[in-house]
Amino acid sequence: MDGPDLWDDLRERGVDADDPDVRAAVRAALECLERVHERSGAPAARRCVHAMRAALDYQARHPDTGDMSSFEVDFQDEDEG
């Protein structure tokens, strides 16, 4: 499922499907799902798709906060304003 239709669909959704990092991440996820499908079948692959969506949604809602510098700058600007 790494054909032109996939990348066109991503572009229609506002994703920069030509970004090499995006392409690599998508391909890695699809390859992982393909291995699950081959090993355990379609139902297992579908369960993994749902789990991956949930994990990615969680990750998007809880970004890494190790570098708080941009937050601190924004907070200082609001405090001074």
N, C-alpha and C positions, 0 to 999 in steps of 0.2 A: 504494500500500500504506500509506496514511496513514488507515486507518479505525479504528473503535472496537475491532475485534479486536486490532489491533497494540497499542494502549494497554492493553487488558485483559490481554494476554499479558505485557506488561512489568510491570504491577502484580502479577500472579501470581508473577513472578520477584523481587519485592521492590524494584522500581524505582519511584521517585516519578514516575510518568508524567504527573502534573499540574504538575510543576515547569516553568516556561517555558523555562529553559535546557536541560533534558532534551529537551523537545519540539523546540526549535530545532535542537539537535544531531542528533537522530534524523532530523528532516525534511531537514536539510542533507545528511546521509549518503545518505538514500534518493533525494534529488533527483540527487545526483552519480551514484549507481548507475544511475538511470533514464537519464541522459544517456549513460553508457557503453553501456547496453543498446541505446539508439536508434542510437548511432553505430557500435558494433562487434558487437552481438549478445549473446545470452544467455551463451555460453561466456566471453566477455571480462568480462561483468558478474559471473559466478560467480568468476572469478579475482580480480577486484577485491574481492569480499566476503571471500574467504580472506585476501587481502593486508591488508585493513582490520582483520580480526579479529586477525591476527598483530601488526600495528602497534599496535593498541589494547592487546593483552595485554602487549606490550613496554613501552608507555607506563605501564601500571598497575604493572608490576614495577620501573620506574625513574622514580619521581616526581621532579619538580623539586626540587633540593636547594639552590636559591639562598637560601632563608630557612631557616637552621638553628636559629633561636631556640628552637623547641619541642623539638628534639632536645637542644640544650644544656641547657635547663631540666630535661628528663627525666634527662639524664646527671648533672647536678649533684645532683638528688634521690637518685639511686642511689648516688653517690659519698659523700654525706653520711649516708646511711642505713645 
